Amino acid sequence: MKFQQKTAVALVLYALAATNLVANAQTIRIANQGDALSMDPHSLNESLQLSTTGNVYEPLVGRNKDLSLAPALATAWKQTAPTVWQFELRRGVQFHDGTPFTADDVLFSFARTQADGSDMKSYTNDFKEVRKINDFLVEIETKTPFPILPDVISQVAMMSKKWCETNQALTPVDRRKGIENAASFRANGTGPFRLRERQPNVRTVFTRNGTYWGKIEGNVAEVIFTPIGNDATRVAALLSGEVDVMEPVPVQDIERVNNGANTRAITGPELRTIFLGMDQKRDELLYSSVKGKNPFKDKRVRQAFYQAIDIDGIKKTVMRGASNPSALLVGPGINGFQPEAKRLPYDVEAAKKLMAEAGYASGFEVSMNCPNDRYVNDGRICQAVAANLARINVKINLQAETKGTYFPKILRRDTSFYMLGWTPSTYDAHNALNALMACVDDKGAGQFNLGAYCNPKVNELTKKIQAETDKARRNAMIKEAFDLHAADVGHLPLHQQALAWGVSKNVKLVQLADNYMPFKWMSKN
């Protein structure tokens, strides 16, 4: 091990040891390439964020190990009318401060998701009203029939109305504006783990909730979460036994981790699709050499970018085979996935011809925003894309940065060309259509359609898909919407990445295809 690497590992160890001087069989130390940006469960709709806060906060409807729906803070639910769902709340549940959980917290939490700063608006944008029938019975009325409502709200955490009022956290932390409140650094959920210590980008410590209403299958008493951005340092920390679990394992290190004396790599398909988006709304791009017009409003330019990207080359050289090139913004395992969909062919000459037809034979410059610590090999993928686009005379000014500054920037739509990854949290295509492809409104539709792509027909189909109960008709409409989006070249799909977690051999856990990591299913010998 190089001296610098040893030093980096030692520094990480020092941070971990500060709260764990004596090794404890029930302490699990987890390292990730990034950190949750806030403890507020409504502030950022991002998998690591929701996975982390999901150990502290809970929704009405949860998920089993096979990702099927499971009772959480609601014990039962039923549709009482085409636009009305009724939820029976679990009795005897307490927030971590001892406050009882009731219907008032449900009404407050759903309303909070629509407040300024919320990143969860797309989950509740079609709610018409949430009603309290009594302390343990609520109704949700939607604007149109909503047969997948229980799936949709499985991502919406319940917060204590009393705690938020007392701590001036009535609205979510606004990551776009850098506005913080008490919910950034403290937490009061009903979940199996409590937040004990929060040092952003240094260490977050969770402890087992001794008054949890449900069963905690694992034997973990404490979880110490440490962000380690450097791949080599993160792998070294696992191999040396200083952390018990880490992710992601760089694709080039999977074999090394599997050959470690006390480590193994757990791999599997992930439901996330990585894609590129373009500003299709502004009359002039914010960050481009083209003045007075927006080249991305021209489908020929979008298609030229698509066909200039050597996705198989990226799979081979950057991802080392650990990716599945995609023609859609959803992948296998998502309801509505179209296996027959085909990517546009990689064809540099065709791309050059399209650029010339659009009036950009000599190309142009444009800035590209990418994270370098969120997705597997994200920075290197963007470098490869930039090299590919140089072949059609497009100069990419790559701006790769930590997700802590990246997400607030692109969520403000302060970008011309960007990378994003998306896992439909409902495991249904409607989620991607509503969040990524629907025309942007102020209620949450198109909340992550950061380039403001808009096709009124796709928008109309998205609303019909939400309400349709006949599976065959619904799938036909999903296909039509995806076909229209593909014909528009609304986004540039890249691939589904593979999951790779590094785990000590004395640790048992459950790897979910959505890349969530529930502490309650972890055990350590």
CORRASUL-V664367 format. One record per pair of residues at least 12 apart in sequence whose C-alpha atoms are under 8 Angstrom apart, sorted by the first residue. I is the first residue (numbers start at 1). J is the second residue. D is the distance in whole Angstrom. If there is no record, write none. Layout:
# CORRASUL-V664367
((I,J,D) (I,J,D))
This chain:
# CORRASUL-V664367
((5,232,7) (5,233,6) (5,236,8) (8,233,6) (9,233,6) (9,234,8) (9,236,7) (9,237,6) (12,226,8) (12,228,8) (13,242,7) (15,202,7) (15,203,7) (16,29,8) (16,203,8) (16,224,7) (16,226,7) (25,524,6) (25,525,6) (26,219,6) (26,220,5) (26,221,5) (26,222,6) (26,523,8) (26,524,6) (27,220,6) (27,221,6) (27,222,5) (27,223,6) (27,224,7) (27,524,8) (28,220,7) (28,222,6) (28,223,5) (28,224,6) (28,243,8) (28,244,6) (28,245,8) (28,524,7) (29,223,6) (29,224,5) (29,225,6) (29,226,8) (29,242,8) (29,243,5) (29,244,5) (29,245,6) (30,223,7) (30,224,6) (30,225,5) (30,226,6) (30,243,6) (30,244,6) (30,245,5) (30,246,6) (31,225,6) (31,226,5) (31,227,5) (31,228,6) (31,234,7) (31,243,7) (31,245,6) (31,246,5) (31,247,7) (32,225,8) (32,226,7) (32,227,5) (32,228,6) (32,229,7) (32,234,8) (32,246,6) (32,247,5) (32,248,7) (33,227,6) (33,228,5) (33,229,4) (33,230,7) (33,231,7) (33,234,8) (33,247,7) (33,248,7) (33,373,6) (33,374,7) (34,201,8) (34,227,5) (34,228,7) (34,229,6) (34,373,6) (34,374,6) (34,403,7) (35,48,8) (35,49,8) (35,200,7) (35,201,6) (35,226,8) (35,227,5) (36,48,6) (36,49,5) (36,52,7) (36,200,8) (37,49,7) (37,200,7) (37,404,6) (38,173,8) (38,183,8) (38,184,5) (38,185,7) (38,200,8) (39,53,6) (39,183,6) (39,184,5) (39,185,6) (39,186,7) (39,187,6) (40,53,7) (40,172,7) (40,173,7) (40,183,5) (40,184,5) (40,185,8) (40,187,7) (41,53,6) (41,54,8) (41,57,7) (41,156,8) (41,157,6) (42,112,8) (42,113,6) (42,118,6) (42,119,6) (42,120,6) (42,156,8) (42,157,7) (42,172,6) (42,173,8) (43,117,7) (43,118,5) (43,119,5) (43,120,7) (43,172,5) (43,173,5) (43,174,6) (43,175,7) (44,118,7) (44,119,5) (44,120,7) (44,175,7) (45,119,6) (45,120,6) (47,423,8) (47,514,8) (47,515,7) (47,516,7) (48,515,8) (48,516,7) (50,155,8) (50,516,8) (51,515,8) (51,516,5) (51,517,6) (51,518,7) (52,516,8) (52,517,8) (54,157,8) (54,191,7) (54,518,8) (55,191,6) (55,192,6) (55,193,6) (55,194,8) (55,518,6) (55,519,7) (55,520,8) (56,187,7) (56,188,7) (56,189,5) (56,190,6) (56,191,4) (56,192,6) (56,193,5) (56,194,6) (56,195,7) (57,157,6) (57,158,7) (57,159,7) (57,188,8) (57,189,4) (57,190,6) (57,191,5) (58,72,7) (58,73,7) (58,156,8) (58,157,5) (58,158,6) (58,189,7) (58,190,6) (58,191,6) (59,72,6) (59,73,6) (59,153,7) (59,154,6) (59,155,6) (59,156,5) (59,157,4) (59,158,6) (60,72,5) (60,73,4) (60,74,5) (60,89,8) (60,153,7) (60,154,7) (60,156,8) (60,157,8) (60,158,7) (61,73,7) (61,74,6) (61,150,6) (61,151,8) (61,153,7) (61,154,5) (62,154,5) (62,155,8) (63,154,7) (65,510,7) (65,512,7) (66,512,8) (67,512,8) (69,150,8) (69,151,7) (72,90,8) (73,89,6) (73,90,5) (74,87,6) (74,88,5) (74,89,4) (74,90,5) (75,87,8) (75,88,6) (75,89,6) (75,90,6) (76,88,5) (76,89,8) (82,144,8) (82,145,5) (82,146,8) (83,141,6) (83,142,5) (83,143,7) (83,144,6) (83,145,5) (83,146,6) (84,139,7) (84,140,6) (84,141,4) (84,142,6) (84,145,8) (85,139,6) (85,140,5) (85,141,7) (86,137,7) (86,138,6) (86,139,4) (86,140,6) (87,137,6) (87,138,5) (87,139,6) (88,136,6) (88,137,5) (88,138,7) (89,102,7) (89,103,7) (89,136,5) (89,137,6) (89,138,8) (90,136,7) (91,136,7) (92,213,7) (93,190,7) (93,212,8) (93,213,6) (94,190,6) (94,211,8) (94,212,8) (94,213,8) (95,160,7) (95,188,6) (95,189,5) (95,190,4) (96,188,5) (96,189,6) (96,190,6) (96,194,7) (96,209,8) (97,188,7) (99,160,8) (101,160,7) (102,135,5) (102,136,6) (103,132,6) (103,134,7) (103,135,5) (103,136,6) (103,137,7) (103,138,6) (104,132,7) (104,135,7) (104,161,7) (105,158,7) (105,159,6) (105,160,5) (105,161,5) (106,138,8) (106,158,6) (106,159,8) (107,130,6) (107,131,7) (107,132,7) (108,159,8) (108,161,6) (109,157,7) (109,158,5) (109,159,6) (109,160,8) (109,161,7) (110,124,7) (110,130,8) (110,156,8) (110,158,8) (112,170,7) (112,171,6) (112,172,7) (113,172,8) (114,443,7) (114,444,8) (115,171,6) (115,172,7) (116,171,7) (116,172,7) (116,174,7) (117,171,7) (117,172,5) (117,173,6) (117,174,4) (117,175,7) (117,176,8) (118,171,8) (118,172,5) (118,173,7) (118,174,7) (119,447,8) (120,156,8) (120,444,8) (121,443,7) (121,444,4) (121,445,8) (121,447,7) (122,434,7) (122,435,6) (122,443,7) (122,444,4) (122,445,6) (122,446,7) (122,447,6) (123,152,6) (123,153,7) (123,155,8) (123,156,8) (123,444,8) (124,153,8) (124,444,8) (125,443,5) (125,444,5) (125,445,7) (126,142,6) (126,143,6) (126,144,8) (127,140,7) (127,141,6) (127,142,4) (127,143,6) (128,140,8) (128,141,5) (128,142,5) (128,143,5) (129,141,5) (129,142,7) (144,467,6) (145,466,7) (145,467,5) (145,468,8) (146,466,6) (146,467,5) (146,468,8) (147,466,7) (147,467,6) (147,468,7) (147,469,6) (148,466,7) (151,426,5) (152,425,7) (152,426,5) (152,431,8) (154,425,8) (154,426,7) (155,425,7) (158,189,7) (159,188,7) (159,189,6) (160,188,7) (160,189,7) (163,188,7) (164,183,8) (167,182,6) (168,181,7) (168,182,7) (169,181,6) (169,182,6) (169,183,6) (175,408,6) (176,407,8) (176,408,4) (176,409,7) (176,411,6) (176,412,6) (177,408,7) (178,408,8) (185,198,6) (185,199,8) (186,198,7) (190,212,7) (191,209,7) (191,212,7) (192,208,6) (192,209,5) (192,212,6) (192,214,8) (192,216,7) (192,520,7) (193,206,6) (193,207,5) (193,208,5) (193,209,5) (193,519,8) (193,520,8) (194,206,5) (194,207,5) (194,208,6) (194,209,6) (195,207,7) (201,226,7) (201,227,6) (202,226,6) (202,227,6) (203,224,7) (203,225,6) (203,226,5) (203,227,7) (204,224,6) (204,225,5) (204,226,7) (205,222,7) (205,223,6) (205,224,5) (205,225,6) (206,222,6) (206,223,5) (206,224,7) (207,221,6) (207,222,4) (207,223,6) (208,220,7) (208,221,5) (208,222,6) (216,520,5) (216,521,7) (217,520,6) (217,521,6) (217,522,7) (218,519,8) (218,520,5) (218,521,5) (218,522,5) (218,523,5) (218,524,8) (219,522,7) (219,523,5) (219,524,7) (220,519,8) (220,520,8) (220,522,6) (220,523,6) (220,524,7) (223,519,8) (229,373,7) (231,249,8) (231,250,7) (234,246,7) (235,249,7) (235,253,8) (235,257,8) (235,502,8) (238,263,7) (238,502,7) (238,503,8) (238,504,7) (239,257,7) (239,260,6) (239,262,7) (239,263,7) (241,262,8) (241,504,8) (244,503,6) (244,504,5) (244,507,7) (245,501,7) (245,502,6) (245,503,5) (245,504,6) (246,501,6) (246,502,5) (246,503,7) (247,500,7) (247,501,5) (247,502,6) (248,376,7) (248,499,7) (248,500,5) (248,501,5) (248,502,7) (249,265,8) (249,500,5) (249,501,6) (249,502,6) (250,376,7) (250,377,8) (250,500,8) (251,319,7) (251,320,7) (251,322,7) (251,500,8) (252,320,7) (254,500,8) (257,502,7) (262,504,6) (262,505,5) (262,506,8) (263,502,7) (263,503,6) (263,504,4) (263,505,5) (264,502,6) (264,503,5) (264,504,6) (264,505,6) (265,500,6) (265,501,6) (265,502,5) (265,503,6) (266,499,8) (266,500,6) (266,501,5) (266,502,6) (266,503,7) (266,511,8) (267,498,7) (267,499,5) (267,500,4) (267,501,6) (268,498,6) (268,499,5) (268,500,7) (268,513,7) (269,496,8) (269,497,7) (269,498,5) (269,499,6) (269,513,6) (270,496,7) (270,497,6) (270,498,5) (270,499,6) (270,513,5) (270,514,6) (270,515,7) (271,330,8) (271,331,6) (271,332,7) (271,333,7) (271,334,7) (271,423,6) (271,424,8) (271,496,7) (271,513,6) (271,514,6) (272,330,7) (272,331,7) (272,421,6) (272,422,5) (272,423,4) (272,424,8) (272,496,6) (272,497,7) (272,514,7) (273,326,8) (273,329,6) (273,330,6) (273,331,6) (273,421,5) (273,422,5) (273,423,6) (273,493,8) (273,494,7) (273,495,6) (273,496,4) (273,497,7) (274,329,8) (274,419,7) (274,420,6) (274,421,4) (274,422,7) (274,493,7) (274,494,6) (274,495,5) (274,496,6) (274,497,7) (275,329,7) (275,419,6) (275,420,6) (275,421,6) (275,491,7) (275,492,6) (275,493,4) (275,494,5) (275,495,7) (276,417,7) (276,418,6) (276,419,5) (276,420,6) (276,491,6) (276,492,5) (276,493,6) (276,494,7) (277,417,6) (277,418,5) (277,419,6) (277,420,7) (277,450,7) (277,451,6) (277,490,8) (277,491,5) (277,492,6) (278,296,7) (278,416,6) (278,417,5) (278,418,7) (278,450,8) (278,451,5) (278,491,7) (279,296,7) (279,297,8) (279,415,7) (279,416,5) (279,417,6) (279,450,7) (279,451,4) (279,452,7) (279,453,8) (280,294,7) (280,296,6) (280,297,5) (280,451,5) (280,452,6) (280,453,6) (281,297,7) (281,451,7) (281,452,6) (281,453,7) (282,294,7) (285,416,6) (286,414,8) (286,415,7) (286,416,6) (287,366,6) (287,367,6) (287,415,7) (287,416,6) (288,364,7) (288,365,5) (288,366,4) (288,367,6) (288,416,8) (289,364,6) (289,365,5) (289,366,7) (290,364,7) (290,365,7) (298,358,7) (299,488,7) (299,489,7) (300,354,5) (300,355,7) (300,357,8) (300,358,6) (301,354,7) (301,355,6) (301,358,7) (302,489,6) (302,490,8) (302,491,8) (302,492,8) (303,351,7) (303,354,8) (303,489,6) (304,350,7) (304,351,4) (304,352,7) (304,354,6) (304,355,6) (305,351,7) (305,389,7) (306,344,7) (306,346,8) (306,492,6) (307,344,6) (307,345,6) (307,346,5) (307,347,5) (307,348,6) (307,350,7) (307,351,6) (308,346,6) (308,347,6) (308,348,5) (308,351,6) (308,388,6) (308,389,6) (308,391,8) (308,392,7) (309,346,6) (309,385,6) (309,388,6) (309,389,7) (310,346,6) (310,385,8) (310,388,7) (311,325,7) (311,346,8) (311,494,7) (312,325,7) (314,381,7) (314,384,7) (318,377,7) (318,380,7) (318,381,7) (318,384,8) (319,377,7) (322,497,6) (322,498,6) (323,495,6) (323,496,6) (323,497,5) (323,498,6) (324,495,5) (324,496,5) (324,497,7) (325,494,6) (325,495,4) (325,496,6) (326,342,8) (326,343,7) (326,493,6) (326,494,6) (326,495,5) (326,496,7) (327,341,6) (327,342,5) (327,343,4) (327,344,8) (327,493,6) (327,494,7) (328,341,7) (328,482,7) (328,486,8) (328,493,6) (329,422,8) (329,432,7) (329,493,6) (330,422,8) (330,423,8) (330,424,8) (330,429,7) (330,432,7) (331,496,7) (333,427,7) (334,424,8) (334,427,5) (334,428,5) (334,429,6) (335,427,6) (335,428,5) (335,429,6) (336,428,6) (336,429,5) (336,475,6) (336,478,6) (336,479,7) (337,429,7) (338,479,7) (348,391,7) (348,392,7) (351,392,7) (352,392,5) (355,392,8) (361,393,8) (362,393,6) (363,392,7) (363,393,5) (363,394,5) (363,395,8) (364,393,7) (364,394,5) (364,395,6) (365,394,6) (365,395,5) (365,396,6) (365,397,7) (366,394,8) (366,395,6) (366,396,5) (366,397,6) (366,416,7) (366,417,8) (367,396,6) (367,397,4) (367,398,6) (367,399,7) (367,415,8) (367,416,7) (367,417,7) (368,396,6) (368,397,6) (368,398,5) (368,399,6) (368,415,8) (368,416,7) (368,417,5) (368,418,5) (368,419,8) (369,398,6) (369,399,5) (369,400,6) (369,406,8) (369,410,8) (369,415,7) (369,416,8) (369,417,6) (369,418,5) (369,419,7) (370,382,7) (370,398,7) (370,399,6) (370,400,5) (370,401,7) (370,406,7) (370,418,6) (370,419,5) (370,420,8) (371,400,5) (371,401,5) (371,402,6) (371,403,5) (371,406,6) (371,419,8) (372,400,6) (372,401,5) (372,402,6) (372,403,7) (373,401,8) (373,402,6) (373,403,6) (374,402,8) (374,403,6) (375,421,7) (376,497,7) (379,400,6) (382,398,8) (382,419,8) (383,398,7) (386,398,7) (410,450,7) (411,448,7) (411,450,7) (413,450,6) (413,451,7) (416,451,8) (417,451,8) (423,514,7) (425,514,8) (429,478,7) (430,462,7) (430,465,7) (430,466,7) (430,478,8) (433,462,6) (434,446,6) (434,462,6) (435,447,5) (435,448,5) (435,449,6) (436,448,5) (436,449,4) (436,450,8) (437,449,6) (437,453,7) (437,454,7) (437,458,8) (437,459,8) (437,485,8) (437,490,8) (438,453,8) (438,454,6) (438,455,8) (438,458,7) (438,459,5) (438,462,7) (439,452,7) (439,453,7) (439,454,5) (439,455,7) (439,456,7) (439,459,6) (440,452,6) (440,454,8) (453,490,6) (455,485,8) (457,481,8) (458,481,5) (458,484,7) (458,485,7) (461,477,6) (461,478,8) (461,481,6) (462,478,8) (462,481,7) (464,477,8) (465,477,7) (465,478,7) (499,513,8) (499,515,7) (506,524,6) (506,525,5) (507,522,7) (507,523,6) (507,524,4) (507,525,7) (508,521,8) (508,522,6) (508,523,5) (508,524,6) (509,521,6) (509,522,4) (509,523,7) (510,522,7))
